[in-house]
Amino acid sequence: MNDSAPHPNASAAEVEAAWHDTKLAQVLYHDWEAQTYDEKWSISFDQRCIDYARDRFTAVAGDAGWPYPTSLEIGCGTGFFTLNLKLAGVIEDPHVTDISPGMVEVARRNAEGLGFSIEGRAADAETLPYDDDTFDLVIGHAVIHHIPDVELAFREMLRVLKPGGRVVICGEPTRYGDFVARRLSRATWAAATRLTRLPGLRSHWARPQEELDESSRAAALEAVVDLHTFDPDTLARLVARAGGVDVSTVTDELLAAWWGWPVRTFEAAVPAERLGVRWRMFAYRSWRVLSRADAVLDRVVPDDLFYNVSVTALKP
């Protein structure tokens, strides 16, 4: 178990070293983001996010076997997936890991705020610190694109699963989806930060320059921490090579991603207090409408054009 302290204020020397060491970059970047991550991504533990996490899980893995007695999340971040799945009744006894001690600490704190506790460990997904055949369910959300050796990580996930246990990894970027999302985000960031500097807007809509510089400094490490995009069929074959059986994938978010990424980027570019609840509900409801349209498009649009891919498999 790694209980080393988080590193929210990385030095210039550490950042420079991280450009050549992806695992150091993972720790620094995610420790850096831990304290503001929930606000940045509009993460909460209300019905909105409970429904989102449950729907994402059931889309790929169904609802049989609930609640799973024990679960482990790799790359838990601030606890979004595990805690909302617990609130949804999907899991009973959750355990979480993340390579970032800062993220694990925030996940524990979020659990306490919801009235329960979770076991959390700072751990590398390629070398999980658990015995064989320990968990009924292993989960992850938007995590394996950060892992250098994805197949090794799946072997570890399957190792710690009990026979017949299930692995569910959701929300990973496809090649095409990531290509479009990054360009939409860059264009939105450039437009928003320039417009908010105009006279008449600057005093109310511009974030302080030091905050923008801090965001840019953290974002610079994304080139080191975002390692992969995935083709759904290739990902399924990788999980099968790692030892999974009954492997299946689903994709989601096409129009919803084209709307969602600019919205998230705009929210990051302006002061949070200027937007408020009404804006967030508008953004969320618009995303839901487009997600329903995507569910129809899924019947005719090739799966590799969607932004997200999720995968599930069983341990023999």
C-alpha positions as CSV (number, residue, x, y, z in Angstrom):
1,M,0.0,0.0,0.0
2,N,1.4,3.4,-1.0
3,D,0.4,6.2,1.4
4,S,2.8,8.8,0.1
5,A,1.6,12.4,0.3
6,P,0.0,14.0,-2.8
7,H,1.9,16.6,-4.8
8,P,-0.5,19.4,-5.7
9,N,2.3,21.9,-6.4
10,A,4.8,20.3,-8.7
11,S,8.0,22.1,-9.3
12,A,9.3,23.1,-12.7
13,A,12.0,20.4,-12.3
14,E,9.4,17.7,-11.6
15,V,7.3,18.8,-14.6
16,E,10.4,18.7,-16.8
17,A,11.2,15.2,-15.6
18,A,7.6,14.1,-16.2
19,W,7.9,14.8,-19.9
20,H,10.2,11.8,-20.0
21,D,8.4,9.6,-17.4
22,T,4.8,8.9,-18.1
23,K,4.1,7.4,-14.7
24,L,5.6,10.4,-12.9
25,A,3.4,12.6,-15.2
26,Q,0.3,10.6,-14.2
27,V,1.0,11.2,-10.5
28,L,1.8,14.9,-10.9
29,Y,-1.0,15.7,-13.3
30,H,-3.7,13.9,-11.3
31,D,-2.5,15.1,-7.9
32,W,-2.5,18.6,-9.5
33,E,-6.1,18.2,-10.7
34,A,-7.5,16.4,-7.6
35,Q,-8.7,19.4,-5.6
36,T,-10.6,21.0,-8.5
37,Y,-11.4,17.9,-10.6
38,D,-15.1,17.6,-9.5
39,E,-15.8,21.2,-10.3
40,K,-13.9,21.0,-13.6
41,W,-15.9,18.1,-14.8
42,S,-19.2,18.9,-13.1
43,I,-18.9,15.7,-11.0
44,S,-21.5,15.3,-8.3
45,F,-23.3,12.5,-6.4
46,D,-26.9,13.5,-7.1
47,Q,-29.5,11.9,-9.3
48,R,-27.9,13.4,-12.4
49,C,-24.6,11.6,-12.0
50,I,-26.1,8.5,-10.4
51,D,-28.2,8.0,-13.5
52,Y,-25.2,8.7,-15.8
53,A,-23.0,6.2,-14.1
54,R,-25.7,3.5,-13.9
55,D,-26.7,4.0,-17.5
56,R,-23.1,3.8,-18.7
57,F,-22.6,0.6,-16.7
58,T,-25.8,-1.1,-17.8
59,A,-25.3,-0.2,-21.5
60,V,-22.3,-2.5,-21.7
61,A,-22.8,-5.0,-18.7
62,G,-26.6,-5.1,-18.1
63,D,-28.2,-5.2,-14.7
64,A,-27.9,-8.9,-13.7
65,G,-26.1,-9.8,-10.5
66,W,-26.8,-6.6,-8.6
67,P,-25.6,-5.7,-6.2
68,Y,-22.0,-7.0,-6.6
69,P,-20.7,-7.9,-3.1
70,T,-17.2,-6.5,-3.7
71,S,-15.8,-4.2,-6.3
72,L,-12.4,-2.6,-7.1
73,E,-12.0,0.5,-9.3
74,I,-8.7,1.2,-11.0
75,G,-7.9,4.9,-11.7
76,C,-10.8,6.0,-9.5
77,G,-10.1,9.7,-9.7
78,T,-12.3,11.4,-7.1
79,G,-14.6,8.5,-6.9
80,F,-17.2,9.5,-9.5
81,F,-17.9,6.0,-10.9
82,T,-17.6,3.9,-7.7
83,L,-19.6,6.2,-5.5
84,N,-22.4,6.8,-7.9
85,L,-22.6,3.1,-8.7
86,K,-22.9,2.4,-5.0
87,L,-25.6,5.0,-4.6
88,A,-27.4,3.3,-7.6
89,G,-27.3,0.0,-5.8
90,V,-24.9,-1.7,-8.3
91,I,-22.2,-2.5,-5.7
92,E,-22.1,-3.1,-1.9
93,D,-18.5,-3.0,-0.7
94,P,-16.3,-0.7,-2.9
95,H,-12.5,-0.5,-3.0
96,V,-10.6,2.1,-5.1
97,T,-7.1,2.6,-6.4
98,D,-5.4,5.3,-8.4
99,I,-1.8,6.0,-9.2
100,S,-2.4,9.5,-7.7
101,P,-2.5,9.6,-3.9
102,G,-4.2,13.0,-4.2
103,M,-7.1,11.4,-6.1
104,V,-7.5,8.6,-3.7
105,E,-7.6,11.0,-0.8
106,V,-10.4,13.1,-2.4
107,A,-12.3,9.9,-3.2
108,R,-12.2,8.8,0.4
109,R,-13.3,12.3,1.5
110,N,-16.2,12.3,-1.0
111,A,-17.3,8.9,0.4
112,E,-17.3,10.2,3.9
113,G,-19.4,13.2,2.8
114,L,-22.0,10.7,1.5
115,G,-22.1,8.9,4.8
116,F,-19.9,5.8,4.2
117,S,-16.3,4.8,3.9
118,I,-14.3,3.1,1.2
119,E,-10.9,1.5,1.2
120,G,-8.5,3.3,-1.1
121,R,-4.9,2.6,-2.1
122,A,-2.5,4.5,-4.3
123,A,-1.5,1.8,-6.7
124,D,-0.4,1.2,-10.3
125,A,-3.0,-0.7,-12.4
126,E,-0.2,-2.8,-13.9
127,T,0.7,-4.2,-10.5
128,L,-2.4,-4.3,-8.3
129,P,-1.6,-4.9,-4.6
130,Y,-4.4,-7.5,-4.1
131,D,-4.4,-11.3,-3.9
132,D,-5.8,-13.5,-6.7
133,D,-9.6,-14.1,-6.8
134,T,-10.5,-11.2,-4.4
135,F,-13.3,-9.2,-6.1
136,D,-16.6,-9.9,-7.7
137,L,-16.3,-6.8,-10.0
138,V,-13.5,-4.6,-11.3
139,I,-14.4,-1.3,-12.9
140,G,-12.8,1.7,-14.4
141,H,-14.0,4.9,-16.1
142,A,-11.9,6.9,-18.6
143,V,-8.7,5.2,-17.2
144,I,-7.1,2.7,-19.5
145,H,-6.1,5.4,-22.1
146,H,-3.6,6.5,-19.3
147,I,-2.0,3.1,-18.8
148,P,1.2,2.3,-20.7
149,D,0.6,-1.5,-20.9
150,V,-3.1,-1.9,-21.3
151,E,-3.0,-5.7,-21.8
152,L,-1.0,-6.1,-18.7
153,A,-3.5,-4.0,-16.8
154,F,-6.3,-6.2,-18.0
155,R,-4.4,-9.3,-16.9
156,E,-4.1,-7.8,-13.5
157,M,-7.8,-6.9,-13.3
158,L,-8.7,-10.5,-14.3
159,R,-6.2,-11.9,-11.8
160,V,-7.8,-10.1,-8.8
161,L,-11.3,-11.1,-10.0
162,K,-13.0,-14.2,-8.6
163,P,-13.8,-16.9,-11.2
164,G,-17.0,-15.8,-12.9
165,G,-16.4,-12.2,-11.9
166,R,-16.8,-9.3,-14.3
167,V,-14.6,-6.4,-15.5
168,V,-16.3,-3.3,-16.8
169,I,-14.3,-0.4,-18.3
170,C,-16.3,2.6,-19.6
171,G,-15.8,5.9,-21.3
172,E,-12.6,5.4,-23.2
173,P,-11.8,7.6,-26.3
174,T,-12.0,6.2,-29.8
175,R,-9.5,7.4,-32.3
176,Y,-11.9,9.4,-34.4
177,G,-13.8,10.7,-31.3
178,D,-10.6,11.9,-29.6
179,F,-9.4,13.6,-32.9
180,V,-12.6,15.7,-33.1
181,A,-12.9,16.4,-29.4
182,R,-9.4,17.8,-29.0
183,R,-9.9,20.1,-32.0
184,L,-13.2,21.4,-30.7
185,S,-11.8,21.9,-27.3
186,R,-8.8,23.9,-28.6
187,A,-10.9,26.1,-30.7
188,T,-13.3,26.8,-27.8
189,W,-10.5,27.6,-25.4
190,A,-8.9,30.0,-27.9
191,A,-12.2,31.7,-28.6
192,A,-13.4,31.9,-25.0
193,T,-10.2,33.2,-23.5
194,R,-9.8,35.9,-26.3
195,L,-13.4,37.1,-26.1
196,T,-13.4,37.4,-22.3
197,R,-10.5,39.8,-22.5
198,L,-12.5,42.3,-24.6
199,P,-13.6,45.5,-22.9
200,G,-17.0,45.1,-21.2
201,L,-16.5,41.4,-20.7
202,R,-13.1,41.3,-18.9
203,S,-14.3,42.4,-15.5
204,H,-17.0,39.8,-15.2
205,W,-16.1,36.9,-17.5
206,A,-12.3,36.7,-17.7
207,R,-10.5,34.3,-15.3
208,P,-7.4,35.8,-13.7
209,Q,-4.4,35.3,-15.9
210,E,-2.5,33.3,-13.2
211,E,-5.4,30.8,-13.2
212,L,-5.3,30.5,-16.9
213,D,-1.6,30.0,-16.8
214,E,-2.0,27.3,-14.1
215,S,-4.6,25.5,-16.3
216,S,-2.3,25.7,-19.3
217,R,0.6,24.3,-17.3
218,A,-1.4,21.4,-16.1
219,A,-2.9,20.8,-19.5
220,A,0.6,20.7,-21.0
221,L,1.1,17.3,-19.3
222,E,-1.9,15.8,-21.1
223,A,0.4,15.0,-24.0
224,V,2.2,12.7,-21.7
225,V,-0.7,11.2,-19.6
226,D,-3.1,10.6,-22.5
227,L,-1.4,7.6,-24.1
228,H,-4.0,5.7,-26.2
229,T,-7.2,5.9,-28.2
230,F,-9.1,2.7,-29.1
231,D,-10.8,0.9,-32.0
232,P,-13.6,-1.1,-30.4
233,D,-12.8,-4.4,-32.2
234,T,-9.1,-4.1,-31.4
235,L,-9.9,-3.4,-27.8
236,A,-12.1,-6.5,-27.6
237,R,-9.3,-8.7,-29.0
238,L,-6.9,-7.2,-26.5
239,V,-9.2,-8.1,-23.6
240,A,-9.6,-11.6,-24.9
241,R,-5.8,-12.0,-25.2
242,A,-5.5,-11.0,-21.6
243,G,-7.8,-13.9,-20.6
244,G,-11.3,-12.4,-20.6
245,V,-14.2,-14.4,-22.0
246,D,-17.6,-13.3,-23.3
247,V,-16.0,-10.0,-24.3
248,S,-18.3,-7.2,-25.7
249,T,-18.1,-3.5,-26.4
250,V,-20.5,-0.7,-26.9
251,T,-20.0,2.9,-28.1
252,D,-21.8,6.1,-27.3
253,E,-21.6,9.9,-27.8
254,L,-21.4,11.3,-31.3
255,L,-23.5,14.5,-31.4
256,A,-23.4,14.6,-27.6
257,A,-19.6,14.7,-27.7
258,W,-19.5,17.5,-30.3
259,W,-21.6,19.5,-27.9
260,G,-20.2,18.3,-24.6
261,W,-16.5,19.0,-25.2
262,P,-16.9,22.7,-26.2
263,V,-19.3,23.1,-23.2
264,R,-16.8,21.6,-20.8
265,T,-14.0,23.7,-22.2
266,F,-16.1,26.9,-22.0
267,E,-16.9,26.2,-18.4
268,A,-13.1,25.8,-17.6
269,A,-12.3,29.1,-19.4
270,V,-14.6,31.4,-17.4
271,P,-15.2,31.9,-13.7
272,A,-17.4,29.2,-12.3
273,E,-19.6,31.6,-10.4
274,R,-20.7,33.3,-13.6
275,L,-22.5,30.2,-14.8
276,G,-24.6,28.8,-12.0
277,V,-27.1,26.0,-11.7
278,R,-29.4,27.0,-14.6
279,W,-26.5,26.9,-17.0
280,R,-25.4,23.5,-15.8
281,M,-28.9,22.1,-16.0
282,F,-29.2,23.5,-19.6
283,A,-25.9,22.0,-20.6
284,Y,-26.8,18.6,-19.0
285,R,-30.3,18.5,-20.5
286,S,-29.0,19.4,-24.0
287,W,-26.4,16.6,-23.6
288,R,-29.2,14.2,-22.7
289,V,-31.3,15.1,-25.8
290,L,-28.3,14.6,-28.0
291,S,-27.4,11.3,-26.3
292,R,-30.9,10.1,-27.2
293,A,-30.4,11.1,-30.8
294,D,-27.0,9.2,-30.7
295,A,-28.8,6.1,-29.6
296,V,-30.8,6.2,-32.8
297,L,-27.7,7.0,-34.9
298,D,-26.0,4.1,-33.4
299,R,-28.1,1.8,-35.6
300,V,-26.7,3.3,-38.8
301,V,-23.4,5.0,-37.9
302,P,-20.2,2.9,-37.6
303,D,-19.2,2.4,-34.0
304,D,-15.7,3.7,-34.4
305,L,-17.0,7.2,-35.2
306,F,-18.5,7.6,-31.7
307,Y,-16.4,9.3,-28.9
308,N,-16.6,6.6,-26.2
309,V,-16.1,2.9,-26.2
310,S,-16.8,0.6,-23.2
311,V,-15.8,-3.0,-22.8
312,T,-16.8,-5.9,-20.5
313,A,-15.6,-9.4,-20.0
314,L,-15.9,-12.3,-17.5
315,K,-13.1,-14.2,-15.8
316,P,-13.4,-17.9,-16.7
